[in-house]
Amino acid sequence: MTSSVLDQFANRSRQLYSLPAVAMQVVELTNQPTVDTKALKECIENDPALTTKILRVVNSSLFGLSRQVTDLNQALALIGTKPLKLLVLGFSLPKELLTGVEAEVLQRYWRRTVIKAVAARELADTLWQVSGDDAFIAGLLQDLGVLVLIQDLGDTYLAFLERIYNDGGDLLALETGTLGFDHAILSARLLEHWGLPESIVRDVRQPFDIEALANLSDPAQVVPQILHMADLVAEFLTRERASQLNELIDVGGRYKGISIDELELLIASLETKVPQLADVLSLSLPNETAYSTILSQAYAQLCDAAETASLDLMQTPQTEMNAECLEFGDLLQQAQSLQGEIGQFTESQRTVHTSSNVVRRDSAVIARDRAGAKEPAGNPIAVHRMSGPTLLGNVESAVQSCRQARHALSLALLELDHADTVAMHIGTSQVGRTMDRLQFVMQAILEGEGRVIHMDNSRFAVVFEGCDRQPAVDFTRQLVRCARKWSADQPTTHGHALSLSAGVATLAMPPKNFPTQELIDAAERCLHGVQLSGGDSVKSIDIY
């Protein structure tokens, strides 16, 4: 379809879906550089129902006031200009947009919209550390075009939405491919007609395209990036698909280096604040799975997928190894959500270590099967067992490589806590099998940023080439947390969570003739310190 078709939709929307007069006047008054609070109060008082709703908001749990507020002047002072505009818009959507839409469709729309709006505000406040008001308003209004298309295209568009909801797919991209434009652009046209600030109209119509947004000026990137992430959060929590966690972590990492700890805190806040906003807007949302449960289940699904593929690969005949390894390399890339699920990264660390999403050739150990097969082509599966002397030789090779590249080198030693007790609970053979499986899961989490070496039934080493102390510690913490969380769900452990102690030693830049054993010994001392402190933790040291 051509832009003239978009114009036709937009013109029809302007004619059919106008804000009530009071809402239009509130928007106009709040857009002024200096807000006339007296005129604003008099305007709102012309709509007794709106006045009642605003007072209800001020006295809700969102504000947590110790006494009842009955005066509109005081209520307006407590709310503030931008949140007031948001509430008025939320309370005053044209009834023509909602008329005739099935309750289930509206519930799904509002559930996603409220999650997106609250997530946008939380992301602005916590990650971008800017005022969340504009992101909140834009998040609440960006998908109004969906309602417009439901009204204008009827059952055809509803069937289109249902198929995407059930089968997956990028709604905006599919709309563009089918209609020639997407619903966000239609939303922007409607908001422009309603007199919203140009900045919000511009933010709403920006595409969810990482590269396109990167070309905008720094201030112009902020709200569109927040909206992109908030949309992915809403998509993940409403669709409950583990694969969407991958995209959320990837996009969040590229925009702001989000860690899973930050994501967990965000989702925990949504569990409280989404129902609050729904209550304020008098919306009845369906009973739903707890958001933290959705995140946990997504993690478990991805973890199981990585492990299953790993075990299948170990049993594959050598003649099929090359093709299987290539497929497994892709799986490791998809499993980047695992690295997010447990650890903490910063933007700079992700830029240095994971921006290309490719396992580096110079940081991957030669993959061998148990019969000593040669390394397959493509991304190798960098996991195998080594003895102590072999570890020394492997670390020596890493020292030489990092000295030539003028890179840092970190070594982590991880040991199973209370190994004898664990063996008594689940059996020695099961300990070995569980540690073998854990090795593959750990390698999937690292995604090529370090090579995991299985020393024996109770110990791993991880060599991090080109990795300073802090990112190495962060990666190692991920592995420690992963071991505990993953093992608790394994049938072989009978619900017994395994914990690891870990020591990390880092050479900022290996000097010539550096005695490699000193790096290993330093990691050993840190490991021993953790074990003396009760285990299940990480200690680290820089050596020179």
Secondary structure, 3 states (H helix, E strand, C coil): CCHHHHHHHHHHHHHHCCCCHHHHHHHHHHCCCCCCHHHHHHHHHCCHHHHHHHHHHHCCCCCCCCCCCCCHHHHHHHHCHHHHHHHHHHHCCCHHHHCCCCHHHHHHHHHHHHHHHHHHHHHHHHHHCCCCHHHHHHHHHCCHHHHHHHHHHCHHHHHHHHHHHHHCCCHHHHHHHHHCCCHHHHHHHHHHHHCCCHHHHHHHHCCCCHHHHHCCCHHHHHHHHHHHHHHHHHHHHHHCCHHHHHHHHHHHHHHHCCCHHHHHHHHHHHHHHHHHHHHHCCCCCCCCCCHHHHHHHHHHHHHHHHHHHHHHHHCCCHHHHHHHHHHHHHHHHHCHHHHHHHCCCCHHHHHHHCCCCCCCHHHCCCCCCCCCCCCCCCCCCCEEECCHHHHHHHHHHHHHHHHHHCCCEEEEEEEECCHHHHHHHHCHHHHHHHHHHHHHHHHHHHCCCCEEEEEECCEEEEEEECCCHHHHHHHHHHHHHHHHHHHHCCHHHCCCCCCEEEEEEEECCCCCCCCHHHHHHHHHHHHHHHHHCCCCCEEEEEEC
